[in-house]
């Protein structure tokens, strides 16, 4: 089995994680290789918590996009691969005038909003039916009472949202941690290559 690895940083925080998966089976689930950097919100959380929170954010957006709940536009998938089947050259995403705001509060409750205007200048809102659909999706994924749709999320009005935005930003500690990890992996790979050459020489 060939083990593939990649560095992953979720949209919901600034953690940096090495993920591993079976290279012979691209559909195999990813697992934790190493926590390279832990953000302030996940000092003691495990990989699956970080993964699940990012999936929670994605589930809501996926429902909105796939069901044309809010105004959408087509984007070039050469620069953005989100929700792409990789065979297509374009995909749908939220219109540039609409913002998906979200954060997890101190109790890890997912709070989010969709804010913006449509092409006619009207304020966009989720219908009650759409809110029920999203609640049902999240109830199955993270449980009832662990999510909330709000009309407006603003850093000046919601201190926890501001803190979450600050936590998602790349900071010098995260950059240094990633650089150290990449250098360590490079040295390990060089050493492995030298060992393979020596082994090959003596087995000829």
C-alpha positions, 0 to 999 in steps of 0.5 A: 500500500502506497501512503500519500500525504498532504498538508491541510489547513481548514477554513474554520481555523488555522490548524495545520495538519498532515493527512495520510491516505491510501494512494492505491485507493483515492476514495479511502478516508484520510487519517492524521499523520501529524499535528503541525500547528494547533490553533488557539481553539484546538490546543487539546482537540483531536484531528476528527474534531477539526475535520468535523467542524470544517465538514459542518461548514461545507455541508451548509454551503453545499446544500445552498449551492446544489439547490440554488437556494441563493444567487449563484454564479459560475467560477473557473475551477482551474483556480477554485476546485471546491465542489468540483467533479474535476471533469468540469471546467466551471462550477457554481458558487455563491454570487460575489455579492453574498457572504457566508459568515460562520464561527464556532462559539466557546461551546463549539456551537456552529453559528452562521449567516448568509448576507448580501444583495441580489442583482436587483439590489434586494437583501438576500434571505434564507426562506423558512423552508431552506432553514428547516432543510439546513437544520435537518442536515446539521441535526444529523451531522452534529446534533440538535441544538449545536447550530444556529442561523442568524441574520447578521454576523459582524465582528463589532457586534459579535466578539466571538466571531471577531476572535474566530476570524483572528484565529483563522489568519496565518500567523508567524508561529504557524508559518514557522511550524510549517517550515520546520515540518517541511524541512524535517520531511525533506531531510527524511526523504533525502536520508531514505533515498540514500539508504535505498541507493546503498541497499540497491548497491549491495544487492546487485 
